[in-house]
Amino acid sequence: MKQLRLIAGLALAMFAVAGLSGCATMGPQVWERDVLSKPEMQMDGAVQDRAIDDHIYFSKEASSGGRSFGGGGCGCN
Amino acid sequence: MIARVRSTLAVLSLALVGLSVIGEEVSAGEVAAPQATDLVKPYLPDSLSLDGKVVYVDFWASWCVPCRQSFPWIEEQYDLYHKRGFEVVAVNVDTDHEAALKFLEATMATFPVIFDSTGSIAEQLGLQAMPTSYLYGRDGRLVSEHLGFRPEETDSLESVIFQLLEERTSE
């Protein structure tokens, strides 16, 4: 029984390790980021809203920054 | 019972090992890495030869901001050195052909542009960034590979291009 449990554990570990290989390639390649780089795909797409929100945080809560990372999504930084 | 489980596990582990081999694209005894100049050649018109020239292969897309920054500099180099044997091949990887044409219209590039909308050339070279450029000497050897575009690096790159143009093929 103990041996059976050991084997089952091993099998589970093996599957877990095999599953890791699924993370080997993630997301589109650098030359496939055209859609991702569009303004509407940004986490904070509405510039006006963002500016107003930022002003509220800055003036009422004395905080600024902390937004999503800027950039065109071209993978060059 | 345990023996059966054990044999099943053995088969399973072998299958998993087999799967990892399928994932591996590089096999032993494979030839040298593909060169950008070789890959773009089939796309170029017959009248355009890269032999004996200093070649700058640049991968770009209309949505890539540094690519937009790089075009005026590339154009400047092309204007300055083309007559002395400097050739530029700009490889566009846009899936939206219209966007690429609009970009070209805006930048008024005069150097040769080819279109790799499926990304097959980019994939064979395994691009890591946009833009990526490759600089080749007159003898066809890869001199440097640049990821991204930084205006502060253009001076040193230009001096390399200049030096390469001075080199004569001594065969």
gemmi code that builds the backbone of each chain (N, CA, C; Angstrom):
import gemmi

chains = {
    "A": [
        ("MET", (0.835, -1.214, 0.000), (0.000, 0.000, 0.000), (0.861, 1.252, 0.000)),
        ("LYS", (1.923, 1.187, 0.854), (2.829, 2.322, 0.977), (3.517, 2.584, -0.368)),
        ("GLN", (3.904, 1.421, -0.990), (4.608, 1.524, -2.277), (3.693, 2.117, -3.348)),
        ("LEU", (2.448, 1.704, -3.274), (1.462, 2.193, -4.246), (1.290, 3.703, -4.117)),
        ("ARG", (1.278, 4.154, -2.866), (1.116, 5.574, -2.619), (2.337, 6.348, -3.138)),
        ("LEU", (3.487, 5.723, -2.949), (4.738, 6.339, -3.413), (4.719, 6.499, -4.934)),
        ("ILE", (4.270, 5.421, -5.587), (4.214, 5.450, -7.056), (3.221, 6.501, -7.533)),
        ("ALA", (2.081, 6.540, -6.836), (1.068, 7.542, -7.212), (1.619, 8.943, -7.030)),
        ("GLY", (2.351, 9.139, -5.946), (2.972, 10.437, -5.682), (3.964, 10.809, -6.754)),
        ("LEU", (4.747, 9.804, -7.152), (5.745, 10.022, -8.206), (5.077, 10.417, -9.520)),
        ("ALA", (4.001, 9.682, -9.816), (3.268, 9.962, -11.060), (2.739, 11.390, -11.056)),
        ("LEU", (2.228, 11.781, -9.912), (1.683, 13.133, -9.774), (2.778, 14.183, -9.980)),
        ("ALA", (3.931, 13.912, -9.347), (5.062, 14.837, -9.475), (5.503, 14.940, -10.930)),
        ("MET", (5.482, 13.776, -11.607), (5.909, 13.732, -13.010), (4.977, 14.581, -13.877)),
        ("PHE", (3.686, 14.448, -13.606), (2.712, 15.245, -14.369), (2.890, 16.729, -14.096)),
        ("ALA", (3.173, 17.042, -12.832), (3.361, 18.447, -12.465), (4.561, 19.025, -13.203)),
        ("VAL", (5.640, 18.241, -13.244), (6.852, 18.705, -13.933), (6.588, 18.857, -15.435)),
        ("ALA", (5.872, 17.862, -15.987), (5.546, 17.929, -17.421), (4.688, 19.160, -17.710)),
        ("GLY", (3.810, 19.464, -16.770), (2.938, 20.633, -16.919), (3.717, 21.931, -16.989)),
        ("LEU", (4.854, 21.955, -16.311), (5.679, 23.170, -16.309), (6.122, 23.566, -17.715)),
        ("SER", (6.329, 22.550, -18.553), (6.802, 22.841, -19.919), (5.771, 23.670, -20.688)),
        ("GLY", (4.526, 23.639, -20.205), (3.479, 24.456, -20.825), (3.764, 25.944, -20.698)),
        ("CYS", (4.620, 26.289, -19.729), (4.943, 27.710, -19.513), (6.161, 28.134, -20.341)),
        ("ALA", (6.724, 27.206, -21.114), (7.960, 27.499, -21.836), (7.786, 28.644, -22.827)),
        ("THR", (6.674, 28.652, -23.543), (6.430, 29.774, -24.452), (5.143, 30.460, -24.009)),
        ("MET", (5.290, 31.730, -23.735), (4.111, 32.441, -23.255), (3.803, 33.639, -24.136)),
        ("GLY", (2.563, 33.761, -24.499), (2.127, 34.935, -25.233), (2.648, 34.968, -26.658)),
        ("PRO", (2.339, 36.062, -27.349), (2.760, 36.170, -28.737), (4.255, 36.482, -28.856)),
        ("GLN", (4.785, 36.215, -30.032), (6.193, 36.559, -30.293), (6.304, 38.073, -30.460)),
        ("VAL", (7.537, 38.564, -30.443), (7.709, 40.031, -30.494), (7.157, 40.652, -31.780)),
        ("TRP", (7.176, 39.878, -32.860), (6.689, 40.429, -34.123), (5.158, 40.276, -34.262)),
        ("GLU", (4.533, 39.679, -33.252), (3.087, 39.455, -33.307), (2.312, 40.373, -32.356)),
        ("ARG", (2.964, 41.433, -31.903), (2.337, 42.249, -30.859), (1.571, 43.456, -31.397)),
        ("ASP", (1.192, 43.396, -32.645), (0.520, 44.557, -33.223), (-0.789, 44.896, -32.514)),
        ("VAL", (-1.588, 43.886, -32.256), (-2.872, 44.152, -31.600), (-2.653, 44.578, -30.142)),
        ("LEU", (-1.707, 43.913, -29.498), (-1.430, 44.244, -28.093), (-0.932, 45.675, -27.919)),
        ("SER", (-0.310, 46.210, -28.946), (0.280, 47.538, -28.803), (-0.728, 48.657, -29.073)),
        ("LYS", (-1.953, 48.277, -29.448), (-2.961, 49.302, -29.720), (-3.384, 49.999, -28.420)),
        ("PRO", (-3.728, 51.277, -28.518), (-4.098, 52.025, -27.302), (-5.236, 51.360, -26.530)),
        ("GLU", (-6.207, 50.799, -27.271), (-7.353, 50.207, -26.578), (-6.997, 48.920, -25.826)),
        ("MET", (-5.816, 48.393, -26.074), (-5.390, 47.190, -25.363), (-4.602, 47.520, -24.094)),
        ("GLN", (-4.360, 48.788, -23.861), (-3.632, 49.171, -22.659), (-4.521, 48.983, -21.434)),
        ("MET", (-3.879, 48.757, -20.311), (-4.628, 48.575, -19.063), (-5.396, 49.843, -18.718)),
        ("ASP", (-4.804, 50.979, -19.067), (-5.453, 52.260, -18.762), (-5.579, 53.059, -20.059)),
        ("GLY", (-6.570, 52.706, -20.842), (-6.692, 53.248, -22.188), (-7.199, 54.673, -22.275)),
        ("ALA", (-8.104, 55.064, -21.368), (-8.724, 56.384, -21.480), (-7.841, 57.443, -20.831)),
        ("VAL", (-7.219, 58.242, -21.636), (-6.240, 59.217, -21.145), (-6.898, 60.255, -20.236)),
        ("GLN", (-8.071, 60.739, -20.657), (-8.773, 61.762, -19.874), (-9.118, 61.245, -18.479)),
        ("ASP", (-9.706, 60.052, -18.463), (-10.087, 59.439, -17.188), (-8.876, 59.282, -16.286)),
        ("ARG", (-7.794, 58.865, -16.908), (-6.575, 58.605, -16.153), (-6.059, 59.910, -15.525)),
        ("ALA", (-6.104, 60.975, -16.313), (-5.614, 62.265, -15.821), (-6.469, 62.760, -14.656)),
        ("ILE", (-7.794, 62.589, -14.805), (-8.702, 63.037, -13.741), (-8.480, 62.204, -12.479)),
        ("ASP", (-8.396, 60.882, -12.676), (-8.142, 59.995, -11.531), (-6.845, 60.367, -10.836)),
        ("ASP", (-5.825, 60.590, -11.645), (-4.512, 60.912, -11.081), (-4.580, 62.187, -10.254)),
        ("HIS", (-5.363, 63.136, -10.756), (-5.469, 64.400, -10.033), (-6.137, 64.192, -8.674)),
        ("ILE", (-7.163, 63.333, -8.665), (-7.846, 63.041, -7.399), (-6.869, 62.375, -6.421)),
        ("TYR", (-6.149, 61.363, -6.906), (-5.190, 60.679, -6.021), (-4.154, 61.664, -5.489)),
        ("PHE", (-3.695, 62.509, -6.401), (-2.620, 63.430, -6.043), (-3.106, 64.468, -5.030)),
        ("SER", (-4.284, 65.070, -5.316), (-4.727, 66.191, -4.484), (-5.426, 65.758, -3.196)),
        ("LYS", (-6.151, 64.617, -3.258), (-6.907, 64.194, -2.073), (-6.139, 63.185, -1.223)),
        ("GLU", (-5.309, 62.388, -1.866), (-4.661, 61.309, -1.127), (-3.151, 61.471, -1.082)),
        ("ALA", (-2.650, 62.532, -1.691), (-1.209, 62.800, -1.698), (-0.397, 61.625, -2.228)),
        ("SER", (-0.952, 60.949, -3.253), (-0.204, 59.837, -3.855), (-0.185, 60.007, -5.364)),
        ("SER", (0.821, 59.473, -5.971), (0.883, 59.501, -7.437), (1.668, 58.296, -7.930)),
        ("GLY", (1.490, 58.011, -9.220), (2.216, 56.878, -9.810), (1.539, 55.555, -9.503)),
        ("GLY", (2.220, 54.486, -9.808), (1.702, 53.163, -9.529), (0.784, 52.622, -10.587)),
        ("ARG", (0.798, 53.261, -11.732), (-0.050, 52.748, -12.816), (0.680, 51.642, -13.560)),
        ("SER", (-0.016, 51.068, -14.545), (0.605, 49.970, -15.288), (1.785, 50.507, -16.081)),
        ("PHE", (2.654, 49.598, -16.450), (3.878, 49.974, -17.160), (3.553, 50.518, -18.545)),
        ("GLY", (4.133, 51.666, -18.855), (3.881, 52.266, -20.168), (4.729, 51.637, -21.249)),
        ("GLY", (4.409, 51.913, -22.484), (5.224, 51.415, -23.586), (4.381, 50.815, -24.673)),
        ("GLY", (4.975, 50.659, -25.802), (4.234, 50.204, -26.970), (4.092, 48.709, -27.077)),
        ("GLY", (4.608, 47.975, -26.130), (4.489, 46.532, -26.195), (5.328, 45.900, -27.270)),
        ("CYS", (6.417, 46.574, -27.656), (7.222, 46.042, -28.747), (8.354, 45.154, -28.223)),
        ("GLY", (8.457, 45.021, -26.912), (9.473, 44.132, -26.362), (10.884, 44.671, -26.499)),
        ("CYS", (11.022, 45.978, -26.657), (12.365, 46.511, -26.884), (12.959, 47.175, -25.652)),
        ("ASN", (12.257, 47.142, -24.566), (12.815, 47.771, -23.355), (13.198, 46.725, -22.312)),
    ],
    "B": [
        ("MET", (-0.584, -6.309, -9.175), (-1.227, -4.989, -9.271), (-0.176, -3.879, -9.353)),
        ("ILE", (0.757, -3.963, -8.363), (1.815, -2.941, -8.318), (2.687, -3.019, -9.573)),
        ("ALA", (2.924, -4.280, -10.011), (3.753, -4.454, -11.219), (3.095, -3.784, -12.418)),
        ("ARG", (1.775, -3.906, -12.498), (1.073, -3.296, -13.633), (1.159, -1.762, -13.575)),
        ("VAL", (0.969, -1.250, -12.351), (1.065, 0.215, -12.176), (2.460, 0.678, -12.562)),
        ("ARG", (3.448, -0.132, -12.133), (4.840, 0.232, -12.407), (5.104, 0.274, -13.924)),
        ("SER", (4.613, -0.751, -14.604), (4.868, -0.793, -16.057), (4.120, 0.343, -16.763)),
        ("THR", (2.913, 0.634, -16.292), (2.163, 1.759, -16.877), (2.938, 3.054, -16.692)),
        ("LEU", (3.481, 3.205, -15.489), (4.261, 4.411, -15.196), (5.485, 4.516, -16.088)),
        ("ALA", (6.126, 3.367, -16.297), (7.332, 3.359, -17.143), (6.984, 3.811, -18.549)),
        ("VAL", (5.875, 3.268, -19.073), (5.440, 3.640, -20.421), (5.114, 5.129, -20.476)),
        ("LEU", (4.434, 5.570, -19.421), (4.036, 6.974, -19.345), (5.253, 7.891, -19.319)),
        ("SER", (6.237, 7.520, -18.526), (7.427, 8.380, -18.423), (8.178, 8.402, -19.747)),
        ("LEU", (8.203, 7.248, -20.409), (8.850, 7.208, -21.725), (8.124, 8.114, -22.713)),
        ("ALA", (6.792, 8.071, -22.638), (5.978, 8.921, -23.528), (6.265, 10.392, -23.273)),
        ("LEU", (6.398, 10.722, -21.990), (6.677, 12.118, -21.627), (8.039, 12.553, -22.149)),
        ("VAL", (9.018, 11.653, -22.007), (10.361, 11.959, -22.530), (10.269, 12.162, -24.041)),
        ("GLY", (9.482, 11.303, -24.671), (9.291, 11.416, -26.125), (8.706, 12.756, -26.509)),
        ("LEU", (7.767, 13.218, -25.722), (7.124, 14.516, -25.984), (8.136, 15.648, -25.926)),
        ("SER", (9.039, 15.575, -24.951), (10.016, 16.650, -24.806), (10.948, 16.694, -26.009)),
        ("VAL", (11.178, 15.514, -26.617), (12.025, 15.476, -27.822), (11.330, 16.194, -28.975)),
        ("ILE", (9.994, 16.028, -29.062), (9.243, 16.711, -30.115), (9.355, 18.229, -29.928)),
        ("GLY", (9.313, 18.661, -28.649), (9.407, 20.091, -28.366), (10.744, 20.692, -28.763)),
        ("GLU", (11.775, 19.870, -28.742), (13.119, 20.353, -29.063), (13.270, 20.520, -30.569)),
        ("GLU", (13.537, 21.738, -31.001), (13.641, 21.960, -32.447), (15.059, 21.830, -32.970)),
        ("VAL", (16.013, 22.047, -32.096), (17.404, 21.973, -32.531), (17.898, 20.559, -32.343)),
        ("SER", (18.383, 19.960, -33.401), (18.891, 18.610, -33.284), (20.396, 18.598, -33.533)),
        ("ALA", (21.021, 17.548, -33.071), (22.479, 17.436, -33.200), (22.893, 17.435, -34.665)),
        ("GLY", (24.012, 18.044, -34.950), (24.535, 18.034, -36.313), (23.844, 19.017, -37.231)),
        ("GLU", (23.053, 19.908, -36.639), (22.341, 20.883, -37.475), (23.308, 21.936, -38.000)),
        ("VAL", (22.999, 22.463, -39.162), (23.886, 23.462, -39.766), (23.822, 24.772, -38.995)),
        ("ALA", (24.731, 25.668, -39.326), (24.833, 26.942, -38.612), (23.525, 27.723, -38.660)),
        ("ALA", (23.381, 28.646, -37.721), (22.155, 29.440, -37.618), (21.860, 30.165, -38.933)),
        ("PRO", (20.574, 30.278, -39.275), (20.235, 30.960, -40.527), (20.637, 32.431, -40.482)),
        ("GLN", (21.078, 32.951, -41.606), (21.492, 34.345, -41.689), (20.398, 35.176, -42.348)),
        ("ALA", (20.207, 36.369, -41.811), (19.143, 37.235, -42.321), (19.304, 37.505, -43.813)),
        ("THR", (20.554, 37.696, -44.253), (20.782, 37.998, -45.674), (20.299, 36.850, -46.570)),
        ("ASP", (20.561, 35.619, -46.122), (20.129, 34.465, -46.920), (18.604, 34.364, -46.954)),
        ("LEU", (17.986, 34.683, -45.826), (16.540, 34.534, -45.738), (15.784, 35.596, -46.532)),
        ("VAL", (16.382, 36.792, -46.650), (15.662, 37.851, -47.374), (15.891, 37.773, -48.885)),
        ("LYS", (16.984, 37.114, -49.279), (17.339, 37.066, -50.709), (16.188, 36.652, -51.636)),
        ("PRO", (15.448, 35.586, -51.300), (14.369, 35.179, -52.213), (13.298, 36.248, -52.426)),
        ("TYR", (13.191, 37.188, -51.507), (12.168, 38.232, -51.596), (12.629, 39.434, -52.419)),
        ("LEU", (13.929, 39.495, -52.672), (14.466, 40.669, -53.352), (14.362, 40.530, -54.870)),
        ("PRO", (14.217, 41.656, -55.574), (14.212, 41.569, -57.040), (15.589, 41.125, -57.557)),
        ("ASP", (15.602, 40.525, -58.725), (16.855, 40.005, -59.288), (17.903, 41.101, -59.466)),
        ("SER", (17.408, 42.319, -59.708), (18.332, 43.423, -59.963), (19.090, 43.855, -58.713)),
        ("LEU", (18.615, 43.399, -57.559), (19.247, 43.820, -56.303), (20.115, 42.691, -55.746)),
        ("SER", (21.425, 42.905, -55.820), (22.355, 41.901, -55.300), (22.990, 42.404, -54.013)),
        ("LEU", (23.155, 41.497, -53.060), (23.768, 41.879, -51.780), (25.247, 41.499, -51.738)),
        ("ASP", (25.705, 40.793, -52.782), (27.085, 40.301, -52.785), (28.093, 41.450, -52.752)),
        ("GLY", (29.062, 41.316, -51.856), (30.143, 42.296, -51.762), (29.730, 43.618, -51.158)),
        ("LYS", (28.528, 43.657, -50.587), (28.054, 44.918, -50.005), (27.982, 44.823, -48.480)),
        ("VAL", (28.006, 45.979, -47.864), (27.723, 46.043, -46.427), (26.200, 46.101, -46.320)),
        ("VAL", (25.625, 45.112, -45.643), (24.161, 44.992, -45.642), (23.594, 45.188, -44.228)),
        ("TYR", (22.564, 46.002, -44.166), (21.863, 46.259, -42.910), (20.440, 45.732, -43.066)),
        ("VAL", (20.126, 44.661, -42.356), (18.774, 44.082, -42.427), (18.018, 44.519, -41.172)),
        ("ASP", (16.918, 45.200, -41.387), (16.176, 45.770, -40.264), (14.747, 45.221, -40.226)),
        ("PHE", (14.374, 44.661, -39.092), (13.004, 44.157, -38.931), (12.174, 45.221, -38.225)),
        ("TRP", (11.062, 45.584, -38.832), (10.257, 46.674, -38.278), (8.768, 46.396, -38.434)),
        ("ALA", (7.986, 47.188, -37.721), (6.528, 47.124, -37.850), (5.968, 48.522, -37.632)),
        ("SER", (4.810, 48.771, -38.196), (4.226, 50.113, -38.123), (3.818, 50.484, -36.699)),
        ("TRP", (3.517, 49.470, -35.892), (3.045, 49.721, -34.526), (4.187, 49.864, -33.523)),
        ("CYS", (5.398, 49.721, -34.000), (6.560, 49.736, -33.110), (7.162, 51.143, -33.078)),
        ("VAL", (7.090, 51.767, -31.914), (7.518, 53.175, -31.792), (9.023, 53.364, -32.080)),
        ("PRO", (9.907, 52.553, -31.520), (11.327, 52.740, -31.839), (11.643, 52.532, -33.326)),
        ("CYS", (10.830, 51.706, -34.002), (11.030, 51.507, -35.444), (10.806, 52.830, -36.171)),
        ("ARG", (9.794, 53.547, -35.716), (9.480, 54.844, -36.318), (10.643, 55.805, -36.104)),
        ("GLN", (11.250, 55.709, -34.908), (12.404, 56.563, -34.611), (13.608, 56.190, -35.464)),
        ("SER", (13.723, 54.905, -35.759), (14.921, 54.435, -36.455), (14.917, 54.769, -37.940)),
        ("PHE", (13.743, 54.898, -38.543), (13.674, 55.057, -39.998), (14.422, 56.278, -40.540)),
        ("PRO", (14.267, 57.465, -39.921), (15.022, 58.602, -40.466), (16.534, 58.369, -40.429)),
        ("TRP", (17.008, 57.713, -39.386), (18.445, 57.433, -39.286), (18.887, 56.451, -40.367)),
        ("ILE", (18.088, 55.390, -40.569), (18.422, 54.396, -41.597), (18.436, 55.075, -42.971)),
        ("GLU", (17.435, 55.902, -43.196), (17.346, 56.618, -44.471), (18.594, 57.495, -44.690)),
        ("GLU", (19.015, 58.139, -43.623), (20.198, 59.011, -43.696), (21.438, 58.193, -44.064)),
        ("GLN", (21.601, 57.057, -43.423), (22.753, 56.192, -43.723), (22.699, 55.698, -45.163)),
        ("TYR", (21.489, 55.346, -45.577), (21.299, 54.837, -46.944), (21.676, 55.907, -47.964)),
        ("ASP", (21.216, 57.127, -47.695), (21.542, 58.245, -48.597), (23.045, 58.493, -48.662)),
        ("LEU", (23.669, 58.441, -47.491), (25.093, 58.764, -47.402), (25.975, 57.697, -48.050)),
        ("TYR", (25.658, 56.435, -47.791), (26.605, 55.368, -48.112), (26.160, 54.394, -49.196)),
        ("HIS", (24.952, 54.547, -49.709), (24.475, 53.567, -50.682), (25.402, 53.452, -51.892)),
        ("LYS", (25.867, 54.599, -52.358), (26.724, 54.596, -53.556), (28.072, 53.927, -53.289)),
        ("ARG", (28.436, 53.843, -52.022), (29.724, 53.235, -51.681), (29.580, 51.747, -51.355)),
        ("GLY", (28.379, 51.220, -51.517), (28.190, 49.785, -51.322), (27.429, 49.409, -50.063)),
        ("PHE", (26.641, 50.336, -49.550), (25.823, 50.047, -48.368), (24.403, 49.740, -48.813)),
        ("GLU", (23.886, 48.602, -48.384), (22.528, 48.216, -48.779), (21.674, 47.999, -47.529)),
        ("VAL", (20.452, 48.441, -47.626), (19.505, 48.246, -46.530), (18.371, 47.354, -47.022)),
        ("VAL", (17.996, 46.375, -46.221), (16.774, 45.615, -46.506), (15.906, 45.715, -45.253)),
        ("ALA", (14.794, 46.396, -45.388), (13.878, 46.557, -44.255), (12.787, 45.494, -44.375)),
        ("VAL", (12.681, 44.661, -43.362), (11.695, 43.577, -43.388), (10.512, 43.955, -42.518)),
        ("ASN", (9.364, 44.104, -43.145), (8.166, 44.485, -42.410), (7.438, 43.241, -41.912)),
        ("VAL", (7.039, 43.258, -40.637), (6.353, 42.094, -40.070), (4.890, 42.388, -39.717)),
        ("ASP", (4.367, 43.486, -40.259), (2.964, 43.824, -40.013), (2.034, 42.775, -40.606)),
        ("THR", (0.969, 42.440, -39.873), (-0.058, 41.593, -40.480), (-1.037, 42.466, -41.255)),
        ("ASP", (-1.100, 43.728, -40.858), (-1.957, 44.697, -41.531), (-1.125, 45.434, -42.594)),
        ("HIS", (-1.248, 44.980, -43.826), (-0.430, 45.515, -44.914), (-0.680, 47.008, -45.130)),
        ("GLU", (-1.931, 47.410, -44.972), (-2.287, 48.824, -45.152), (-1.519, 49.715, -44.175)),
        ("ALA", (-1.436, 49.253, -42.934), (-0.732, 50.026, -41.899), (0.738, 50.189, -42.271)),
        ("ALA", (1.312, 49.125, -42.822), (2.717, 49.180, -43.238), (2.906, 50.192, -44.361)),
        ("LEU", (1.985, 50.167, -45.328), (2.089, 51.089, -46.472), (1.940, 52.537, -46.007)),
        ("LYS", (1.031, 52.748, -45.061), (0.818, 54.099, -44.527), (2.081, 54.597, -43.822)),
        ("PHE", (2.692, 53.705, -43.089), (3.936, 54.031, -42.379), (5.030, 54.420, -43.391)),
        ("LEU", (5.130, 53.634, -44.447), (6.164, 53.890, -45.461), (5.917, 55.226, -46.163)),
        ("GLU", (4.644, 55.497, -46.389), (4.278, 56.753, -47.029), (4.692, 57.935, -46.149)),
        ("ALA", (4.451, 57.784, -44.857), (4.767, 58.869, -43.917), (6.273, 59.071, -43.767)),
        ("THR", (7.027, 57.949, -43.780), (8.469, 58.072, -43.554), (9.246, 58.341, -44.849)),
        ("MET", (8.591, 58.108, -45.975), (9.196, 58.320, -47.292), (10.538, 57.601, -47.437)),
        ("ALA", (10.549, 56.353, -47.013), (11.777, 55.563, -47.107), (12.075, 55.220, -48.561)),
        ("THR", (13.341, 55.297, -48.933), (13.708, 54.991, -50.322), (14.446, 53.653, -50.446)),
        ("PHE", (14.792, 53.059, -49.305), (15.522, 51.782, -49.347), (14.553, 50.611, -49.572)),
        ("PRO", (15.082, 49.459, -50.001), (14.201, 48.320, -50.286), (13.473, 47.803, -49.049)),
        ("VAL", (12.206, 47.515, -49.240), (11.380, 46.977, -48.150), (10.745, 45.679, -48.623)),
        ("ILE", (10.811, 44.666, -47.800), (10.110, 43.421, -48.137), (9.089, 43.136, -47.033)),
        ("PHE", (8.105, 42.305, -47.364), (7.008, 42.073, -46.419), (6.979, 40.612, -45.962)),
        ("ASP", (7.060, 40.449, -44.663), (7.042, 39.118, -44.054), (5.842, 39.073, -43.106)),
        ("SER", (4.648, 39.161, -43.691), (3.441, 39.287, -42.860), (3.146, 38.027, -42.049)),
        ("THR", (3.662, 36.897, -42.486), (3.433, 35.670, -41.713), (4.481, 35.511, -40.611)),
        ("GLY", (5.511, 36.333, -40.661), (6.573, 36.264, -39.645), (7.501, 35.080, -39.821)),
        ("SER", (7.523, 34.507, -41.025), (8.331, 33.290, -41.209), (9.835, 33.580, -41.108)),
        ("ILE", (10.266, 34.714, -41.656), (11.698, 35.058, -41.553), (12.029, 35.376, -40.100)),
        ("ALA", (11.147, 36.165, -39.480), (11.356, 36.560, -38.078), (11.454, 35.326, -37.185)),
        ("GLU", (10.627, 34.354, -37.472), (10.604, 33.141, -36.661), (11.888, 32.327, -36.839)),
        ("GLN", (12.355, 32.247, -38.096), (13.577, 31.484, -38.349), (14.781, 32.106, -37.655)),
        ("LEU", (14.747, 33.427, -37.523), (15.858, 34.115, -36.859), (15.646, 34.206, -35.351)),
        ("GLY", (14.418, 33.916, -34.920), (14.112, 33.956, -33.494), (14.257, 35.343, -32.904)),
        ("LEU", (13.631, 36.313, -33.529), (13.737, 37.705, -33.057), (13.340, 37.825, -31.589)),
        ("GLN", (14.092, 38.643, -30.880), (13.830, 38.838, -29.452), (13.255, 40.214, -29.160)),
        ("ALA", (13.316, 41.121, -30.128), (12.830, 42.486, -29.889), (12.465, 43.129, -31.211)),
        ("MET", (11.690, 44.180, -31.105), (11.354, 44.996, -32.277), (11.812, 46.417, -32.006)),
        ("PRO", (12.580, 47.064, -32.862), (13.150, 46.471, -34.067), (14.378, 45.624, -33.735)),
        ("THR", (14.741, 44.755, -34.655), (16.022, 44.047, -34.580), (16.729, 44.294, -35.898)),
        ("SER", (18.020, 44.601, -35.829), (18.759, 44.794, -37.073), (20.051, 43.993, -37.059)),
        ("TYR", (20.433, 43.572, -38.243), (21.662, 42.786, -38.429), (22.556, 43.536, -39.394)),
        ("LEU", (23.830, 43.621, -39.041), (24.779, 44.301, -39.921), (25.798, 43.290, -40.437)),
        ("TYR", (25.910, 43.227, -41.764), (26.822, 42.272, -42.398), (27.937, 43.009, -43.128)),
        ("GLY", (29.127, 42.429, -43.093), (30.257, 43.005, -43.808), (30.225, 42.631, -45.275)),
        ("ARG", (31.190, 43.154, -46.043), (31.236, 42.881, -47.485), (31.413, 41.395, -47.787)),
        ("ASP", (32.092, 40.699, -46.874), (32.325, 39.266, -47.092), (31.146, 38.407, -46.617)),
        ("GLY", (30.059, 39.038, -46.204), (28.856, 38.292, -45.840), (28.823, 37.819, -44.402)),
        ("ARG", (29.842, 38.170, -43.609), (29.829, 37.719, -42.211), (28.993, 38.684, -41.372)),
        ("LEU", (28.322, 38.103, -40.368), (27.498, 38.920, -39.469), (28.417, 39.684, -38.524)),
        ("VAL", (28.339, 41.001, -38.554), (29.204, 41.831, -37.712), (28.525, 42.144, -36.387)),
        ("SER", (27.265, 42.542, -36.456), (26.574, 42.838, -35.199), (25.069, 42.685, -35.338)),
        ("GLU", (24.441, 42.513, -34.185), (22.990, 42.382, -34.112), (22.511, 43.386, -33.078)),
        ("HIS", (21.536, 44.178, -33.444), (21.051, 45.204, -32.517), (19.595, 44.957, -32.163)),
        ("LEU", (19.325, 44.968, -30.870), (17.940, 44.830, -30.414), (17.441, 46.202, -30.007)),
        ("GLY", (16.306, 46.595, -30.538), (15.755, 47.914, -30.234), (16.506, 48.993, -30.991)),
        ("PHE", (16.148, 50.219, -30.714), (16.839, 51.337, -31.361), (17.039, 52.441, -30.329)),
        ("ARG", (18.296, 52.821, -30.136), (18.612, 53.906, -29.197), (19.411, 54.976, -29.931)),
        ("PRO", (18.855, 56.189, -29.992), (19.539, 57.255, -30.739), (20.988, 57.468, -30.284)),
        ("GLU", (21.283, 57.211, -29.002), (22.646, 57.445, -28.516), (23.650, 56.419, -29.065)),
        ("GLU", (23.151, 55.343, -29.665), (24.066, 54.326, -30.186), (24.328, 54.484, -31.683)),
        ("THR", (23.650, 55.445, -32.296), (23.740, 55.547, -33.754), (25.122, 55.972, -34.226)),
        ("ASP", (25.805, 56.827, -33.439), (27.130, 57.281, -33.847), (28.108, 56.120, -33.968)),
        ("SER", (28.101, 55.264, -32.941), (29.039, 54.137, -32.976), (28.666, 53.167, -34.095)),
        ("LEU", (27.370, 53.014, -34.323), (26.932, 52.117, -35.396), (27.340, 52.666, -36.763)),
        ("GLU", (27.224, 53.963, -36.899), (27.617, 54.579, -38.169), (29.115, 54.412, -38.400)),
        ("SER", (29.896, 54.548, -37.337), (31.342, 54.390, -37.527), (31.687, 52.954, -37.915)),
        ("VAL", (30.932, 51.988, -37.401), (31.149, 50.583, -37.796), (30.816, 50.411, -39.282)),
        ("ILE", (29.683, 50.996, -39.697), (29.286, 50.907, -41.116), (30.387, 51.523, -41.984)),
        ("PHE", (30.886, 52.661, -41.549), (31.928, 53.360, -42.295), (33.175, 52.487, -42.434)),
        ("GLN", (33.575, 51.883, -41.318), (34.761, 51.004, -41.347), (34.546, 49.821, -42.281)),
        ("LEU", (33.353, 49.235, -42.215), (33.059, 48.070, -43.059), (33.104, 48.440, -44.535)),
        ("LEU", (32.652, 49.645, -44.832), (32.667, 50.090, -46.234), (34.092, 50.288, -46.728)),
        ("GLU", (34.974, 50.672, -45.812), (36.382, 50.878, -46.176), (37.071, 49.559, -46.506)),
        ("GLU", (36.588, 48.485, -45.841), (37.200, 47.169, -46.074), (36.921, 46.717, -47.489)),
        ("ARG", (37.956, 46.233, -48.120), (37.762, 45.692, -49.476), (37.737, 44.176, -49.364)),
        ("THR", (36.964, 43.550, -50.177), (36.987, 42.093, -50.159), (38.299, 41.647, -50.793)),
        ("SER", (39.153, 41.051, -49.972), (40.497, 40.710, -50.452), (40.592, 39.245, -50.830)),
        ("GLU", (39.737, 38.847, -51.771), (39.835, 37.450, -52.233), (40.396, 37.411, -53.626)),
    ],
}
model = gemmi.Model(1)
for chain_id, residues in chains.items():
    chain = gemmi.Chain(chain_id)
    for i, (resn, *xyz) in enumerate(residues, 1):
        res = gemmi.Residue()
        res.name, res.seqid = resn, gemmi.SeqId(i, " ")
        for name, pos in zip(("N", "CA", "C"), xyz):
            atom = gemmi.Atom()
            atom.name, atom.element = name, gemmi.Element(name[0])
            atom.pos, atom.b_iso = gemmi.Position(*pos), 0.0
            res.add_atom(atom)
        chain.add_residue(res)
    model.add_chain(chain)
structure = gemmi.Structure()
structure.add_model(model)
structure.setup_entities()
